[in-house]
Amino acid sequence: MTYPPGQGGQWPPTGPENHGQGGGYPQQGYPQQPGYPQQAGYPQGYPQQGYPQTGPQPTQAFPQTGPQQAFPQTGSQPVYPPTGPQPLGQQGYGYPAPQPGPRKRKGLVIGVAAAVVAVAVGATVTVVALNNSSEPVPVGAPNPTAAAMNLVSTLGKGDIAGLATTLVPAEANFVRDQLNDTVSELKRLQVLNGDAQPEDVGGFEITTKALKFDDANAERVNDHVTITKLVAGTVTVNTDFSKIPLTKQFLEAAHLDVSDKAPKSQTIDIAKEIQEENHGEPVRIATVNVGGQWYPSVLYTVADYALQDAHEAWPKQGIAAQGAASPNEAVQQFAQAAVDRDVAKMIALLPPDELGALHDAGPVLVDKIGPARPTGAKITTLETDASQVTGGTKVTLRKLTVQAPNGQTYAIERQGDCFQLTGEGQSKKMCVADLTDQISGSSMPPQVQAALQHLVGGLLKNGIGVVTTQVDGKWYFSPFRSFGELELTALRSLTPEDVLALLEMAR
């Protein structure tokens, strides 16, 4: 799809939960390291709910146990559709954990309301039947009001089969791809029943009644973005963790008993919460025009709240996308921009469809970060291998050479399952087998040792790479898909027996 010039990507993770905290951006608003996404991988605006989040994390050797909340958190957590696999949490069965502090109720209205409305308010409902088609089928609306009526009609009937993907097409595609691949892996690992479908694993249902939007005060940001405002109506969230199709084997290994957990229900009166807890400010939902049709965008909504927090207006001109001629060039240019601390260039090399919000809001981010002195290092060689993954092309490192400011040259070269490291006149070979052998020498049970060997070995062999996507003939680095692929690589590295062993170790 084609976006207007200057449109692009994602605002750094902030979101409704930070609204009202005064000027400046939340700490997680910028990448921790130039050019690489934070560990969360996806904007923090995505909830860690919606399907059993069991996959191991890159920094975590085994999945945690305990049920995760079955619908978007409220209070201190931002809201977003489910993305990659996350470990099962420690909190209650599908009911929001109590959030201390005076801002609890404000977060409640913004969190729960945005969970429903951000998928379609004032824009388009993109209904995706995940079990009927491998491609999303956008159902656009000509204006925000008509789209809002679509939302009421769809969600008011409890029709949430496509809730996670009722977004701007690029956002919907990513969520759909990640959800489908994750569910497939969880079925293979016998965490989910073999007949489980993506739309079966939510454990929650959302319905709305009499939603009202203040059309007269909708804010037009530019020729393709409009901020709509929810001012009234009710949102009811029903949760039932027992409906998630977890296998008996997994439930027993994780020591989960959901048979006595009654379904929960909570209704939020939007107008009351806005007046009492949000200083009379409506819930702001960003919508985006793509190909003449309007769609809701959670990334743009997160960006809008970040700008509101910083008391900044949307820039009149964004950062134009500047893609590369090939996946390898996209990665090399992005890496060099990170080394040079050139934030504007890094933004330009992000996908303008997935991360349009970051392109549009980018000038404010660049201004807030301020000028940074380049490190002086130069990437002189980057050789990679390309392979197709869902939604993009994975670029895996073969050889990297970097010249430091002092003239020293450092290199890493992949040789089979080993990596040759050179620099400052020294050379060292590091092999996957060496690391996995260290695990086997530990005091852990043999089954756990085998599971960790599979996990570490799989990540080192297949996880050293990033994902690029093509938009209008140009290639871009996709941080969302890169982290999602890393999580999937971790899942693919395990066997069903490994999952049981890791759950046993986690007890």
KASULVEN-V276627 format. One record per residue. RES is the residue in one small letter. PHI is phi in whole degrees, -180 to 180 (* if undefined). PSI is psi in degrees with one decimal (* if undefined). OMEGA is omega in degrees with one decimal (999 if undefined). Layout:
res,phi,psi,omega
RES,PHI,PSI,OMEGA
RES,PHI,PSI,OMEGA
This chain:
res,phi,psi,omega
m,*,158.6,-178.0
t,-114,130.3,176.2
y,-104,157.5,178.4
p,-62,153.6,-179.7
p,-55,138.6,178.1
g,87,-5.5,180.0
q,-92,146.2,179.0
g,-170,-139.2,-147.9
g,-85,-145.1,-166.2
q,-96,139.2,169.5
w,-82,146.4,-179.0
p,-58,157.7,-173.1
p,-60,111.0,170.6
t,-140,-115.6,169.1
g,118,-178.5,-172.7
p,-57,-29.2,-176.4
e,-68,-16.9,179.8
n,-98,-1.5,-177.1
h,-62,129.5,177.1
g,95,7.6,-178.9
q,-91,9.7,176.6
g,94,-176.2,-176.1
g,-67,165.6,178.9
g,88,165.6,-178.1
y,-101,148.0,177.0
p,-60,160.4,-175.0
q,-60,-33.1,-177.9
q,-88,16.9,-177.0
g,-77,-16.9,-178.6
y,-126,157.7,177.6
p,-62,143.2,178.1
q,-69,-34.8,176.1
q,-125,138.7,-178.0
p,-56,126.0,171.3
g,91,-8.0,-178.5
y,-126,139.2,-179.4
p,-69,156.4,175.7
q,-67,170.0,-175.2
q,-55,-32.4,-178.4
a,-62,-26.2,171.8
g,79,-40.9,177.8
y,-116,160.6,179.2
p,-58,144.8,-177.0
q,-66,-7.4,177.1
g,-70,-7.5,177.3
y,-88,131.7,178.2
p,-76,156.4,178.6
q,-99,52.5,179.3
q,-137,-170.2,170.0
g,103,-30.3,172.4
y,-155,162.6,-174.7
p,-61,118.1,-173.0
q,-97,89.5,-168.3
t,-116,-16.1,-172.9
g,-63,147.4,177.3
p,-68,149.0,179.3
q,-93,155.3,-179.5
p,-58,-30.2,-179.1
t,-101,14.2,-173.5
q,-139,127.9,-170.3
a,-80,-14.7,-176.9
f,-152,153.2,179.0
p,-72,142.2,175.4
q,-74,169.0,177.2
t,-113,169.4,-178.6
g,102,143.4,-177.0
p,-73,146.2,175.0
q,-94,157.9,176.2
q,-60,141.4,-171.4
a,-94,2.2,173.0
f,-147,163.2,-171.3
p,-51,132.4,179.1
q,-67,160.9,176.4
t,-127,-175.9,-179.7
g,77,-113.7,-173.0
s,-84,-5.5,-177.7
q,-100,137.3,171.7
p,-72,171.7,-172.8
v,-122,138.3,-179.5
y,-169,159.5,177.6
p,-67,158.4,179.7
p,-63,145.9,178.8
t,-124,-113.1,-174.4
g,-76,173.4,178.9
p,-68,135.9,177.2
q,-127,157.0,178.6
p,-69,148.2,173.9
l,-60,134.2,-175.3
g,-84,-174.1,-177.1
q,-107,2.1,-172.8
q,-93,-178.9,-166.0
g,-67,179.7,-175.0
y,-84,86.1,171.2
g,69,24.6,178.6
y,-131,138.6,-174.0
p,-62,131.1,176.8
a,-67,143.7,178.7
p,-59,135.5,179.1
q,-113,119.1,-177.5
p,-72,161.5,171.9
g,102,161.7,-175.0
p,-71,-15.1,-175.0
r,-92,8.7,-177.2
k,-56,-50.5,-174.2
r,-71,-34.0,177.0
k,-62,-44.7,177.5
g,-63,-31.8,-179.9
l,-63,-49.3,-177.9
v,-68,-44.3,-179.0
i,-68,-41.6,-177.0
g,-66,-58.2,-176.0
v,-68,-42.1,-179.8
a,-63,-45.7,-179.1
a,-66,-29.5,178.3
a,-59,-37.1,179.3
v,-90,-50.7,-167.9
v,-77,-31.4,-178.0
a,-62,-17.6,178.8
v,-79,-14.9,-177.9
a,-161,-6.7,-172.7
v,-57,130.7,174.8
g,61,16.4,-178.5
a,-141,-135.7,-173.7
t,-116,146.0,170.3
v,-95,115.9,175.5
t,-98,98.3,-175.2
v,-86,124.1,-178.6
v,-122,117.6,173.7
a,-90,97.1,-171.6
l,-63,-27.9,-178.0
n,-89,-3.1,-178.1
n,-110,-17.7,-175.6
s,-153,146.5,177.4
s,-86,-7.9,-179.4
e,-123,141.4,178.1
p,-69,150.7,179.4
v,-119,95.1,-178.2
p,-65,136.1,173.6
v,-119,94.5,-171.0
g,-81,170.9,175.5
a,-133,146.9,-176.0
p,-76,-18.0,-178.9
n,-155,165.0,-177.6
p,-60,-39.2,-177.4
t,-65,-46.1,179.4
a,-62,-39.2,179.1
a,-66,-38.0,178.1
a,-62,-37.4,177.2
m,-66,-35.4,175.1
n,-61,-41.0,-179.7
l,-62,-48.2,-178.7
v,-60,-42.3,-178.5
s,-64,-41.9,-176.1
t,-75,-55.3,-176.1
l,-76,-28.6,178.5
g,-63,-23.4,176.5
k,-91,3.1,-177.5
g,76,16.4,-178.7
d,-84,90.5,-177.7
i,-119,22.4,179.9
a,-56,-34.8,-179.9
g,-107,21.2,-174.4
l,-57,-44.9,-175.4
a,-66,-17.9,-176.0
t,-122,19.7,176.7
t,-87,66.0,-173.0
l,-137,179.1,168.6
v,-48,135.8,-173.1
p,-48,-42.5,-178.3
a,-66,-39.8,177.0
e,-67,-44.0,179.6
a,-60,-41.9,-179.3
n,-61,-44.1,-179.7
f,-64,-47.7,-179.5
v,-60,-45.8,-179.5
r,-62,-47.4,-178.9
d,-61,-47.0,-177.8
q,-66,-41.7,-179.8
l,-65,-46.8,-179.9
n,-60,-47.5,-178.3
d,-66,-38.9,-179.1
t,-67,-44.3,179.1
v,-62,-39.6,177.9
s,-60,-44.2,179.7
e,-68,-39.4,179.5
l,-67,-30.2,174.0
k,-70,-41.9,177.8
r,-61,-37.9,-179.6
l,-82,2.9,178.1
q,61,32.6,170.2
v,-86,-40.6,174.9
l,-107,152.8,176.5
n,-61,151.1,-175.1
g,-62,-25.1,-179.4
d,-98,8.7,-179.5
a,-64,139.6,176.2
q,-115,155.0,-178.7
p,-53,-36.7,-177.2
e,-77,-5.0,-178.4
d,-91,-11.3,-164.9
v,-102,15.0,-178.0
g,-77,-46.5,-176.5
g,76,10.6,179.5
f,-145,160.2,177.4
e,-139,134.9,-179.3
i,-120,130.8,175.0
t,-128,152.5,-179.9
t,-126,159.2,178.0
k,-146,130.4,172.8
a,54,41.9,176.3
l,-65,138.1,-179.0
k,-131,135.0,-178.8
f,-119,141.4,-180.0
d,-86,82.3,-175.6
d,-63,-33.8,-176.0
a,-66,-26.8,-177.9
n,-107,15.9,174.4
a,-62,141.4,-175.8
e,-105,121.6,177.6
r,-88,113.6,-177.7
v,-79,-48.3,178.0
n,-158,-161.9,-174.6
d,-73,-6.2,-178.9
h,-135,4.1,-179.9
v,-132,129.6,175.4
t,-132,135.3,177.3
i,-97,116.3,177.8
t,-98,164.3,-172.4
k,-134,120.0,176.8
l,-86,127.4,-175.6
v,-123,-15.0,-177.2
a,-159,170.1,-179.3
g,117,178.5,177.5
t,-126,150.3,176.1
v,-126,123.4,179.0
t,-115,128.1,179.3
v,-115,119.0,176.2
n,-108,129.5,-178.1
t,-125,143.1,177.8
d,-150,94.7,-176.0
f,-61,-28.0,-176.7
s,-66,-16.2,-179.3
k,-81,-12.5,176.8
i,-70,125.5,-171.7
p,-78,60.4,175.7
l,-76,146.0,179.4
t,-73,155.0,176.4
k,-62,-38.1,179.7
q,-60,-44.3,-179.8
f,-68,-45.1,-179.6
l,-58,-42.3,179.9
e,-68,-42.7,-178.9
a,-67,-34.7,-179.6
a,-88,-2.4,-179.9
h,57,48.1,177.6
l,-107,133.2,176.2
d,-129,106.3,-177.5
v,-104,4.3,-175.3
s,-66,-29.2,-177.6
d,-103,13.9,-179.5
k,-96,107.7,-178.2
a,-71,147.8,175.4
p,-59,150.1,-179.6
k,-115,152.9,178.4
s,-145,139.3,178.1
q,-144,133.8,178.9
t,-116,132.5,-179.4
i,-111,126.3,173.4
d,-90,106.7,-172.9
i,-60,-49.8,-176.9
a,-60,-42.5,-179.6
k,-64,-44.9,-179.2
e,-66,-38.6,179.0
i,-62,-45.0,-177.7
q,-71,-41.4,-174.0
e,-85,-31.7,-171.2
e,-123,-10.1,-175.5
n,-122,23.8,175.5
h,56,29.8,177.4
g,78,3.6,-178.4
e,-84,131.0,179.9
p,-71,166.7,174.8
v,-77,123.9,-176.4
r,-94,128.8,179.8
i,-128,124.2,-179.3
a,-86,137.6,176.8
t,-126,150.4,-173.2
v,-129,137.6,176.7
n,-92,119.6,178.0
v,-127,117.8,178.3
g,61,32.1,178.4
g,87,-2.3,179.2
q,-117,152.4,-178.0
w,-101,137.5,-179.5
y,-136,147.7,173.4
p,-78,150.7,178.4
s,-137,119.8,177.2
v,-73,-33.9,179.2
l,-64,-43.4,176.1
y,-66,-33.9,177.2
t,-65,-43.3,176.5
v,-61,-43.5,179.1
a,-62,-40.7,-179.7
d,-63,-42.7,178.0
y,-66,-35.4,177.6
a,-64,-43.5,177.5
l,-65,-40.0,176.9
q,-61,-43.4,178.8
d,-60,-37.9,-176.9
a,-87,1.0,-178.0
h,58,42.9,179.9
e,-119,147.5,174.3
a,-90,158.9,173.9
w,-63,135.8,178.5
p,-62,149.0,177.3
k,-72,-27.8,179.5
q,-132,129.8,-180.0
g,-89,-169.9,176.2
i,-98,116.7,-176.3
a,-68,143.8,176.8
a,-68,139.4,178.2
q,-136,78.8,-177.8
g,-73,169.4,-178.6
a,-104,171.0,-175.7
a,-80,-18.1,-177.3
s,-151,162.2,176.9
p,-58,-42.1,-179.6
n,-61,-44.4,-179.6
e,-66,-36.5,179.2
a,-62,-43.2,-179.7
v,-69,-43.3,-178.8
q,-65,-42.5,179.6
q,-66,-39.5,179.9
f,-66,-43.6,179.4
a,-62,-40.8,179.4
q,-67,-38.2,177.2
a,-63,-37.3,177.5
a,-66,-43.3,178.2
v,-63,-37.2,178.8
d,-79,-6.8,-177.4
r,59,38.7,179.4
d,-97,88.2,-174.2
v,-64,-39.9,-179.8
a,-61,-41.7,179.1
k,-67,-39.7,177.8
m,-61,-43.9,178.5
i,-63,-40.6,-179.2
a,-62,-24.9,-177.9
l,-96,8.9,174.7
l,-94,150.8,-175.1
p,-59,125.5,-179.5
p,-73,-10.8,176.0
d,-92,-49.1,178.3
e,-68,-40.3,-169.6
l,-120,40.9,179.8
g,-61,-33.2,-178.2
a,-63,-36.2,-179.9
l,-72,-34.2,175.0
h,-64,-45.2,-176.6
d,-70,-38.7,-178.5
a,-93,-3.7,-173.6
g,-52,-42.8,-178.8
p,-57,-35.3,177.6
v,-68,-41.7,178.7
l,-62,-45.5,179.3
v,-60,-42.5,-179.7
d,-66,-39.4,-179.8
k,-67,-40.0,179.3
i,-68,-38.8,179.6
g,81,171.7,-178.7
p,-66,141.5,178.3
a,-129,139.8,-179.9
r,-76,128.1,177.4
p,-59,150.9,179.4
t,-70,-23.5,-178.3
g,90,-7.1,177.9
a,-78,151.4,179.8
k,-129,131.7,174.6
i,-84,107.4,-175.4
t,-91,-26.0,179.9
t,-143,131.9,170.6
l,-141,110.5,178.0
e,-115,133.3,-175.6
t,-137,164.7,170.7
d,-113,140.0,-176.8
a,-110,140.6,175.4
s,-145,150.8,-178.3
q,-84,132.5,172.4
v,-128,169.9,-179.1
t,-57,119.6,174.7
g,84,2.4,-178.7
g,-178,-166.8,178.8
t,-120,124.3,179.6
k,-87,130.7,-179.9
v,-109,115.8,-176.3
t,-108,135.4,-175.6
l,-64,131.9,170.6
r,-112,-46.5,178.9
k,-153,136.4,177.2
l,-135,128.5,176.9
t,-125,130.2,-178.3
v,-127,132.0,175.6
q,-100,120.2,-179.0
a,-76,162.1,179.7
p,-58,-27.9,179.9
n,-84,5.4,178.1
g,93,-12.5,178.6
q,-68,146.5,178.6
t,-112,131.6,178.4
y,-121,141.8,-177.1
a,-143,149.8,170.9
i,-133,129.2,-176.9
e,-133,131.8,179.4
r,-85,131.9,178.0
q,-131,91.3,-175.0
g,66,-122.5,177.8
d,-97,18.3,179.6
c,-122,160.6,176.6
f,-126,125.6,177.9
q,-95,119.5,-178.8
l,-109,128.4,179.4
t,-132,149.3,178.5
g,167,142.8,178.4
e,55,39.9,176.3
g,76,7.8,-179.5
q,-120,157.8,-179.9
s,-142,138.8,-179.1
k,-145,138.7,177.8
k,-106,130.4,177.3
m,-120,123.1,-177.2
c,-114,150.6,178.9
v,-59,-40.5,-178.5
a,-61,-34.2,179.5
d,-62,-42.6,-179.1
l,-71,-42.5,179.9
t,-69,-29.9,176.3
d,-65,-34.6,177.8
q,-63,-36.4,178.0
i,-66,-41.1,-178.0
s,-67,-19.1,178.7
g,-88,5.7,-178.4
s,-85,177.3,-179.1
s,-92,7.3,-179.0
m,-73,156.8,177.2
p,-58,150.4,-177.6
p,-56,-39.2,-178.7
q,-65,-37.3,178.8
v,-71,-40.7,176.7
q,-58,-44.4,-179.8
a,-63,-41.6,-180.0
a,-63,-45.2,-179.7
l,-68,-35.0,175.2
q,-62,-44.6,178.2
h,-62,-43.3,-177.4
l,-66,-52.6,-178.6
v,-64,-44.9,-179.9
g,-62,-41.6,179.8
g,-65,-40.4,179.8
l,-67,-41.5,-178.8
l,-71,-36.3,-178.1
k,-77,-37.7,-171.0
n,-121,-5.3,-174.2
g,-102,-1.6,-178.1
i,-85,78.6,-178.8
g,-176,173.1,178.7
v,-134,165.9,-178.0
v,-108,136.2,175.4
t,-116,152.3,177.2
t,-129,156.8,-177.9
q,-110,129.5,177.4
v,-132,121.4,179.3
d,52,41.9,174.6
g,84,-4.0,179.9
k,-113,154.7,-176.5
w,-107,142.5,-176.9
y,-137,152.0,174.4
f,-81,126.2,-178.9
s,-108,103.4,179.0
p,-66,-35.8,179.0
f,-61,-54.1,-177.3
r,-68,-29.2,178.4
s,-65,-47.0,-179.9
f,-70,-38.0,177.2
g,-61,-40.0,178.4
e,-67,-34.7,177.3
l,-64,-42.8,177.8
e,-64,-42.5,178.4
l,-65,-36.1,176.8
t,-61,-40.4,177.3
a,-62,-44.3,178.8
l,-64,-42.8,-178.6
r,-65,-21.0,-177.8
s,-79,-13.6,-174.6
l,-101,160.6,173.1
t,-114,165.3,175.8
p,-56,-37.2,178.7
e,-66,-34.7,177.8
d,-63,-41.8,-179.2
v,-61,-43.9,179.2
l,-64,-40.7,179.8
a,-65,-41.2,-178.7
l,-70,-35.4,176.0
l,-65,-39.2,178.5
e,-65,-39.1,178.3
m,-67,-31.7,-176.0
a,-74,-14.3,-178.1
r,-64,*,999
